[in-house]
């Protein structure tokens, strides 16, 4: 049985987060969700995700700072992708 990659989607806009969840799930990924950077850090302590998709412009801790904290606190390497949400 093939193991599916798991992705954490970190996005403060519920509709965008849900759309990404549905799309990535349809593509065969196992998807976790977080509504902000703090929640992402909590989830990453519980589950070792293969990749993290971050919104850069979130209230509170933005995507860049969240990425820095993940990098410093997690022993596992992650792949990161960023979204600015511009042009919505």
N, C-alpha and C positions, 0 to 999 in steps of 0.2 A: 504494500500500500504506500502510495506517494504521500510524503508529508507536505502539507500546504504551508506556505509562508504566512506569518502573521504580521499585521501592520497596525500601528496605533495612529489614528487620525485625531489631531489636536486642532479644534476649530471652535470658536465661540459662537458662531451663527448656526443655530440648530438645523435650518434647512440645508445649508451647504454641507454640514457634517453628515446629515442623513443621506444626501445625494451621493457623497463620497463613499459612505458605508455600503449603500446599495450597489454602486458601480463596482467597487473592489470585491464585494462578496460575489457578484455575478461573474467576475473574472477568476474566481477560485481562491481568493485570499481569505484568511481568518482575520476579522477586523475588530479592533477594540476602539473605544471612543473616549475622548476627554474634552471637556468644554473649556479648559484653560490650562495654563502651564503647571500650576500647582497640582491639579488633578492628574496631569500627565506624569509628573514625578511619582505620585503615589502609585499609579497603575504600573509604571516601570519597575517599581520595587516588588510588585506582585507577579508580574509576567515578563519574560524575556522576549521582547518583540524583535523581529528581524529588521524592521524599518519603521521610521516615524515620519509622518506627513504633518508638517507644522504650518499654521497660519502665522505670519510674521506680525501682523497688526492685531493683537488681542489686548483687551484691557488688562491691567495688572502686569503680569510677567509675559512679555511678548515671545515670539518664536525663537529669536536669536538667543535671548537670555535662557530660555528653557533648554535649548540645545546645549549651551555652555554647561548648565547644571547637570544635564543628562550625561554629558561627556565626562565630567569630573566625578560623578557619583556612581556610574555604572561600569562594572568590569567588562561587560560584553560590548563588542563593537556594534554600532548601528549604522544604517544608511539613512540619510536625511533628505527630505525634499521640502521646499518652502513654497508658500503661496502668499501673495500680497493681497489678493482679493480685489485688486483694482480693476476697474472696467465692469463692475457688476451692474 
